[in-house]
Amino acid sequence: MARITAGVATSHVPAIGAAMDLGKTAEPYWQPVFAGYDWSRQWIAQEKPDVVVLVYNDHASAFDMKIIPTFAIGCADRYGICDEGWGPRPVPDVEGHADLAWHIAQSLILDEFDMTMINEMDVDHGLTVPLSLMFGQPEAWPVKVIPLAVNVVTYPPPSGNRCWMLGEAIARAVESFPEDLNVQVWGTGGMSHQLQGPRAGLINAEWDNRFLDLMSAEDDGALRAIPHIEYLRETGSEGIEMVMWLIMRGALGRKVRPLHRHYHVPASNTAVGHLVLEPVI
């Protein structure tokens, strides 16, 4: 049967993608950001996952105010790269795994999660930047991807507890798929940052690192209990993206083993966080 072997959490700052695309990764400003992913690239080259369930948020590219799904799962064979206003990123199209995606969608809906199923969608930096950070700049991505988009743009986003429960349901779905697949779940977004208003530029390194501690620890309910208002107050209006990390964490089970951790401030006025975790059976 398919199995979830690891979880990855990472920020998906659009400027990180631009730095890679423009060959600026060795510049003094950017080098410390990318150095934190050197270990992860070596690790994932050895792990060779077959499929990544990649949890991200769309930034008004595939969805707008006309349609705002709380949870949407991509069930297509391929996803193009969208134009976010300055042309599509020069990265490969994303290959999906439709069979597993439809199986997960069916399992989640029968598990009482109301998923929106997407059969045609272009993906933005929320999905492509994590792939670039983990795989570099290949001619084709070496893994199939199931996009799972979460609304963290328009109030109300799902609660941390609901996201955790979705992760648990994804784990049940993957484990019931009969094909032998090495599956990873990635949670993206964050960490603390605010892009507008009087608090633009807010970064809360102390809170971020406490969140990383909790992500790496045995589940005692503290992570899933963090309310929306605390994310907004402590990490800025865009810090709410971190609830997407909880989908990944919930999919790994109660206990995890931290393999790698990276935190850097700033990257384009954003705190960058990154974790690699494996479930402890």
C-alpha positions as a Markdown table, in Angstrom:
| # | Residue | x | y | z |
|---|---|---|---|---|
| 1 | Met | 0.0 | 0.0 | 0.0 |
| 2 | Ala | 1.0 | 3.6 | -0.3 |
| 3 | Arg | 2.7 | 5.1 | 2.7 |
| 4 | Ile | 3.5 | 8.6 | 4.0 |
| 5 | Thr | 7.3 | 8.6 | 4.8 |
| 6 | Ala | 8.0 | 12.2 | 5.6 |
| 7 | Gly | 6.7 | 15.7 | 5.9 |
| 8 | Val | 8.3 | 19.0 | 4.7 |
| 9 | Ala | 7.3 | 22.5 | 5.8 |
| 10 | Thr | 8.6 | 25.6 | 4.1 |
| 11 | Ser | 7.9 | 29.2 | 3.4 |
| 12 | His | 6.9 | 30.0 | -0.2 |
| 13 | Val | 8.1 | 33.6 | -0.5 |
| 14 | Pro | 7.7 | 34.7 | -4.2 |
| 15 | Ala | 11.0 | 36.7 | -4.1 |
| 16 | Ile | 12.8 | 33.4 | -3.4 |
| 17 | Gly | 11.6 | 32.1 | -6.7 |
| 18 | Ala | 12.7 | 35.3 | -8.4 |
| 19 | Ala | 16.1 | 35.1 | -6.9 |
| 20 | Met | 16.5 | 31.5 | -8.2 |
| 21 | Asp | 15.2 | 32.4 | -11.6 |
| 22 | Leu | 17.5 | 35.4 | -11.9 |
| 23 | Gly | 20.6 | 33.6 | -10.7 |
| 24 | Lys | 20.9 | 35.6 | -7.4 |
| 25 | Thr | 21.2 | 32.7 | -5.0 |
| 26 | Ala | 24.9 | 33.3 | -4.2 |
| 27 | Glu | 24.4 | 37.0 | -3.5 |
| 28 | Pro | 25.1 | 37.9 | 0.2 |
| 29 | Tyr | 21.5 | 38.8 | 0.9 |
| 30 | Trp | 20.1 | 35.5 | -0.5 |
| 31 | Gln | 22.9 | 33.0 | 0.3 |
| 32 | Pro | 21.9 | 32.3 | 3.9 |
| 33 | Val | 18.3 | 31.6 | 2.8 |
| 34 | Phe | 19.3 | 29.0 | 0.3 |
| 35 | Ala | 22.1 | 27.4 | 2.4 |
| 36 | Gly | 19.4 | 26.2 | 4.8 |
| 37 | Tyr | 18.0 | 24.0 | 2.0 |
| 38 | Asp | 21.3 | 22.3 | 1.0 |
| 39 | Trp | 20.7 | 19.4 | 3.5 |
| 40 | Ser | 17.2 | 19.0 | 2.3 |
| 41 | Arg | 18.1 | 18.7 | -1.4 |
| 42 | Gln | 20.6 | 16.0 | -0.6 |
| 43 | Trp | 18.1 | 14.2 | 1.6 |
| 44 | Ile | 15.2 | 14.3 | -0.9 |
| 45 | Ala | 17.6 | 13.1 | -3.7 |
| 46 | Gln | 18.1 | 10.0 | -1.6 |
| 47 | Glu | 14.5 | 9.6 | -0.5 |
| 48 | Lys | 13.1 | 9.8 | -4.1 |
| 49 | Pro | 9.4 | 10.2 | -3.2 |
| 50 | Asp | 6.9 | 9.1 | -5.9 |
| 51 | Val | 4.3 | 11.7 | -5.0 |
| 52 | Val | 4.1 | 14.9 | -2.9 |
| 53 | Val | 0.7 | 16.1 | -1.6 |
| 54 | Leu | 1.6 | 19.8 | -1.6 |
| 55 | Val | -0.5 | 22.0 | 0.6 |
| 56 | Tyr | -0.4 | 25.6 | -0.4 |
| 57 | Asn | -2.6 | 28.7 | -0.9 |
| 58 | Asp | -3.5 | 30.2 | -4.2 |
| 59 | His | -2.7 | 33.9 | -4.5 |
| 60 | Ala | -5.7 | 35.0 | -6.6 |
| 61 | Ser | -4.3 | 33.1 | -9.6 |
| 62 | Ala | -6.6 | 30.1 | -10.0 |
| 63 | Phe | -9.3 | 31.4 | -7.7 |
| 64 | Asp | -10.7 | 34.9 | -7.1 |
| 65 | Met | -13.5 | 36.5 | -5.1 |
| 66 | Lys | -16.1 | 34.7 | -7.3 |
| 67 | Ile | -15.0 | 31.2 | -6.0 |
| 68 | Ile | -13.3 | 30.7 | -2.7 |
| 69 | Pro | -13.0 | 27.0 | -1.8 |
| 70 | Thr | -11.8 | 26.3 | 1.7 |
| 71 | Phe | -10.1 | 23.1 | 0.6 |
| 72 | Ala | -9.5 | 22.2 | -3.0 |
| 73 | Ile | -7.7 | 19.2 | -4.4 |
| 74 | Gly | -6.2 | 18.9 | -7.9 |
| 75 | Cys | -7.1 | 15.7 | -9.7 |
| 76 | Ala | -5.5 | 16.5 | -13.0 |
| 77 | Asp | -2.6 | 14.8 | -14.8 |
| 78 | Arg | -0.8 | 18.1 | -15.4 |
| 79 | Tyr | -0.8 | 21.7 | -14.1 |
| 80 | Gly | 0.5 | 24.7 | -16.0 |
| 81 | Ile | 2.4 | 27.7 | -14.5 |
| 82 | Cys | 0.3 | 30.8 | -14.1 |
| 83 | Asp | 1.2 | 34.3 | -14.9 |
| 84 | Glu | 1.1 | 36.3 | -11.7 |
| 85 | Gly | 1.6 | 39.7 | -13.4 |
| 86 | Trp | 5.2 | 39.4 | -14.6 |
| 87 | Gly | 5.0 | 36.3 | -16.8 |
| 88 | Pro | 5.0 | 32.6 | -15.7 |
| 89 | Arg | 8.0 | 31.4 | -13.8 |
| 90 | Pro | 10.5 | 29.6 | -16.0 |
| 91 | Val | 9.9 | 26.3 | -14.4 |
| 92 | Pro | 8.5 | 23.0 | -15.7 |
| 93 | Asp | 4.8 | 22.2 | -15.7 |
| 94 | Val | 3.8 | 20.1 | -12.7 |
| 95 | Glu | 2.8 | 16.5 | -13.3 |
| 96 | Gly | 0.0 | 15.2 | -11.2 |
| 97 | His | -1.0 | 11.7 | -10.0 |
| 98 | Ala | -4.7 | 11.6 | -10.9 |
| 99 | Asp | -5.3 | 8.1 | -9.7 |
| 100 | Leu | -4.1 | 8.8 | -6.2 |
| 101 | Ala | -5.7 | 12.3 | -6.2 |
| 102 | Trp | -9.1 | 10.9 | -7.0 |
| 103 | His | -8.7 | 8.2 | -4.4 |
| 104 | Ile | -7.8 | 10.8 | -1.8 |
| 105 | Ala | -10.7 | 13.1 | -2.8 |
| 106 | Gln | -13.2 | 10.2 | -2.6 |
| 107 | Ser | -11.8 | 9.1 | 0.8 |
| 108 | Leu | -11.9 | 12.7 | 2.2 |
| 109 | Ile | -15.4 | 13.3 | 1.1 |
| 110 | Leu | -16.6 | 10.0 | 2.5 |
| 111 | Asp | -14.6 | 11.0 | 5.7 |
| 112 | Glu | -16.9 | 14.1 | 5.9 |
| 113 | Phe | -14.5 | 16.7 | 4.4 |
| 114 | Asp | -16.2 | 18.8 | 1.7 |
| 115 | Met | -13.4 | 19.0 | -0.9 |
| 116 | Thr | -13.6 | 21.0 | -4.1 |
| 117 | Met | -12.2 | 18.8 | -6.9 |
| 118 | Ile | -10.2 | 20.6 | -9.6 |
| 119 | Asn | -9.6 | 19.1 | -13.0 |
| 120 | Glu | -7.9 | 22.1 | -14.7 |
| 121 | Met | -5.8 | 24.6 | -12.9 |
| 122 | Asp | -2.6 | 26.6 | -13.3 |
| 123 | Val | -0.4 | 26.9 | -10.1 |
| 124 | Asp | 1.4 | 29.9 | -8.7 |
| 125 | His | 4.5 | 30.6 | -6.6 |
| 126 | Gly | 2.8 | 29.0 | -3.5 |
| 127 | Leu | 3.4 | 25.6 | -5.1 |
| 128 | Thr | 6.4 | 26.2 | -7.4 |
| 129 | Val | 8.7 | 27.9 | -5.0 |
| 130 | Pro | 8.7 | 24.9 | -2.5 |
| 131 | Leu | 9.5 | 22.6 | -5.5 |
| 132 | Ser | 12.4 | 24.9 | -6.5 |
| 133 | Leu | 13.8 | 25.0 | -3.0 |
| 134 | Met | 13.7 | 21.2 | -2.7 |
| 135 | Phe | 14.7 | 20.2 | -6.3 |
| 136 | Gly | 16.6 | 23.2 | -7.7 |
| 137 | Gln | 16.1 | 24.0 | -11.4 |
| 138 | Pro | 15.5 | 20.6 | -13.2 |
| 139 | Glu | 14.2 | 20.3 | -16.8 |
| 140 | Ala | 11.3 | 18.3 | -15.3 |
| 141 | Trp | 10.2 | 17.9 | -11.7 |
| 142 | Pro | 11.4 | 14.5 | -10.4 |
| 143 | Val | 8.1 | 13.8 | -8.5 |
| 144 | Lys | 4.4 | 13.8 | -9.2 |
| 145 | Val | 2.4 | 16.4 | -7.2 |
| 146 | Ile | -1.1 | 16.5 | -5.9 |
| 147 | Pro | -2.0 | 20.2 | -5.2 |
| 148 | Leu | -4.1 | 20.8 | -2.2 |
| 149 | Ala | -5.1 | 24.5 | -2.0 |
| 150 | Val | -6.4 | 26.1 | 1.3 |
| 151 | Asn | -8.1 | 29.4 | 1.7 |
| 152 | Val | -6.0 | 31.5 | 4.0 |
| 153 | Val | -6.6 | 34.7 | 2.0 |
| 154 | Thr | -10.3 | 35.6 | 2.8 |
| 155 | Tyr | -11.8 | 35.3 | 6.2 |
| 156 | Pro | -12.7 | 32.8 | 7.6 |
| 157 | Pro | -9.8 | 30.4 | 7.0 |
| 158 | Pro | -10.1 | 26.9 | 8.4 |
| 159 | Ser | -9.0 | 26.5 | 12.0 |
| 160 | Gly | -5.8 | 24.9 | 13.0 |
| 161 | Asn | -7.7 | 21.9 | 14.4 |
| 162 | Arg | -9.6 | 21.4 | 11.2 |
| 163 | Cys | -6.4 | 21.5 | 9.2 |
| 164 | Trp | -4.8 | 18.9 | 11.6 |
| 165 | Met | -7.9 | 16.7 | 11.2 |
| 166 | Leu | -7.6 | 17.0 | 7.4 |
| 167 | Gly | -4.0 | 15.8 | 7.6 |
| 168 | Glu | -5.1 | 12.8 | 9.6 |
| 169 | Ala | -7.8 | 12.0 | 7.0 |
| 170 | Ile | -5.2 | 12.4 | 4.2 |
| 171 | Ala | -3.1 | 9.8 | 6.0 |
| 172 | Arg | -6.0 | 7.4 | 6.1 |
| 173 | Ala | -6.7 | 7.9 | 2.4 |
| 174 | Val | -3.0 | 7.4 | 1.4 |
| 175 | Glu | -2.8 | 4.2 | 3.5 |
| 176 | Ser | -5.8 | 2.7 | 1.8 |
| 177 | Phe | -4.4 | 3.2 | -1.7 |
| 178 | Pro | -3.3 | -0.2 | -3.0 |
| 179 | Glu | -0.3 | 0.9 | -5.1 |
| 180 | Asp | 3.1 | 0.8 | -3.5 |
| 181 | Leu | 4.0 | 4.5 | -3.4 |
| 182 | Asn | 6.4 | 6.6 | -1.3 |
| 183 | Val | 4.3 | 9.7 | -0.5 |
| 184 | Gln | 5.4 | 12.9 | 1.3 |
| 185 | Val | 3.1 | 15.7 | 2.5 |
| 186 | Trp | 4.4 | 19.3 | 2.4 |
| 187 | Gly | 2.9 | 22.2 | 4.2 |
| 188 | Thr | 3.9 | 25.6 | 2.9 |
| 189 | Gly | 3.5 | 29.3 | 3.6 |
| 190 | Gly | 4.5 | 31.7 | 6.4 |
| 191 | Met | 6.3 | 32.3 | 8.6 |
| 192 | Ser | 5.5 | 35.6 | 10.3 |
| 193 | His | 5.0 | 38.4 | 7.8 |
| 194 | Gln | 2.6 | 41.2 | 7.0 |
| 195 | Leu | 2.6 | 42.8 | 3.6 |
| 196 | Gln | 0.4 | 45.9 | 4.1 |
| 197 | Gly | -1.0 | 48.3 | 6.6 |
| 198 | Pro | 0.7 | 49.9 | 9.7 |
| 199 | Arg | 2.3 | 46.7 | 10.7 |
| 200 | Ala | 3.8 | 45.9 | 7.3 |
| 201 | Gly | 7.2 | 44.2 | 7.7 |
| 202 | Leu | 6.3 | 42.6 | 11.1 |
| 203 | Ile | 8.4 | 39.6 | 12.0 |
| 204 | Asn | 8.2 | 37.8 | 15.3 |
| 205 | Ala | 11.1 | 35.4 | 15.5 |
| 206 | Glu | 10.4 | 34.3 | 19.1 |
| 207 | Trp | 6.9 | 33.2 | 18.2 |
| 208 | Asp | 8.1 | 31.5 | 14.9 |
| 209 | Asn | 10.7 | 29.5 | 16.7 |
| 210 | Arg | 8.2 | 28.4 | 19.4 |
| 211 | Phe | 6.0 | 27.2 | 16.6 |
| 212 | Leu | 8.9 | 25.2 | 15.1 |
| 213 | Asp | 9.5 | 23.7 | 18.5 |
| 214 | Leu | 5.8 | 22.6 | 18.7 |
| 215 | Met | 5.9 | 21.2 | 15.1 |
| 216 | Ser | 8.8 | 19.0 | 16.0 |
| 217 | Ala | 7.3 | 17.7 | 19.3 |
| 218 | Glu | 4.8 | 15.0 | 20.2 |
| 219 | Asp | 1.3 | 16.2 | 19.7 |
| 220 | Asp | -0.2 | 17.5 | 22.9 |
| 221 | Gly | -3.0 | 19.6 | 21.3 |
| 222 | Ala | -1.1 | 22.9 | 21.7 |
| 223 | Leu | -0.5 | 23.5 | 18.0 |
| 224 | Arg | -4.1 | 22.7 | 16.9 |
| 225 | Ala | -5.5 | 24.9 | 19.6 |
| 226 | Ile | -3.8 | 28.2 | 18.4 |
| 227 | Pro | -6.8 | 30.5 | 17.4 |
| 228 | His | -6.9 | 32.7 | 14.3 |
| 229 | Ile | -6.5 | 35.8 | 16.4 |
| 230 | Glu | -3.2 | 34.7 | 17.8 |
| 231 | Tyr | -1.7 | 34.0 | 14.3 |
| 232 | Leu | -2.9 | 37.5 | 13.2 |
| 233 | Arg | -1.7 | 39.3 | 16.4 |
| 234 | Glu | 1.7 | 37.6 | 16.7 |
| 235 | Thr | 2.7 | 36.8 | 13.1 |
| 236 | Gly | 0.9 | 39.4 | 11.0 |
| 237 | Ser | -2.0 | 39.1 | 8.5 |
| 238 | Glu | -0.2 | 36.6 | 6.3 |
| 239 | Gly | 1.1 | 34.5 | 9.2 |
| 240 | Ile | -2.2 | 32.7 | 9.1 |
| 241 | Glu | -0.7 | 30.6 | 6.3 |
| 242 | Met | 1.0 | 28.5 | 8.9 |
| 243 | Val | -2.3 | 26.6 | 9.5 |
| 244 | Met | -1.4 | 24.8 | 6.3 |
| 245 | Trp | 1.7 | 23.4 | 8.0 |
| 246 | Leu | -0.7 | 21.6 | 10.4 |
| 247 | Ile | -2.2 | 19.6 | 7.6 |
| 248 | Met | 1.2 | 18.1 | 7.0 |
| 249 | Arg | 1.8 | 17.7 | 10.7 |
| 250 | Gly | -1.5 | 15.9 | 11.2 |
| 251 | Ala | -0.7 | 13.5 | 8.4 |
| 252 | Leu | 2.4 | 12.3 | 10.2 |
| 253 | Gly | 0.7 | 11.1 | 13.4 |
| 254 | Arg | 1.3 | 11.9 | 17.1 |
| 255 | Lys | 5.0 | 11.5 | 17.2 |
| 256 | Val | 7.6 | 12.7 | 14.7 |
| 257 | Arg | 11.4 | 12.8 | 14.4 |
| 258 | Pro | 12.9 | 16.1 | 13.3 |
| 259 | Leu | 15.5 | 15.6 | 10.7 |
| 260 | His | 16.3 | 19.2 | 9.7 |
| 261 | Arg | 15.4 | 22.7 | 10.7 |
| 262 | His | 16.2 | 26.1 | 9.2 |
| 263 | Tyr | 15.1 | 29.6 | 10.1 |
| 264 | His | 16.2 | 32.9 | 8.6 |
| 265 | Val | 15.2 | 36.5 | 8.8 |
| 266 | Pro | 14.6 | 38.2 | 6.5 |
| 267 | Ala | 13.7 | 37.2 | 2.9 |
| 268 | Ser | 11.9 | 40.0 | 1.3 |
| 269 | Asn | 10.4 | 41.2 | 4.6 |
| 270 | Thr | 9.4 | 37.7 | 5.5 |
| 271 | Ala | 10.7 | 35.2 | 8.0 |
| 272 | Val | 11.7 | 31.9 | 6.3 |
| 273 | Gly | 11.0 | 28.6 | 8.1 |
| 274 | His | 11.8 | 25.1 | 7.0 |
| 275 | Leu | 11.4 | 21.7 | 8.6 |
| 276 | Val | 11.9 | 18.1 | 7.6 |
| 277 | Leu | 10.1 | 15.6 | 9.8 |
| 278 | Glu | 9.5 | 11.8 | 9.6 |
| 279 | Pro | 6.7 | 9.9 | 11.4 |
| 280 | Val | 7.6 | 7.7 | 14.4 |
| 281 | Ile | 5.6 | 4.5 | 14.0 |
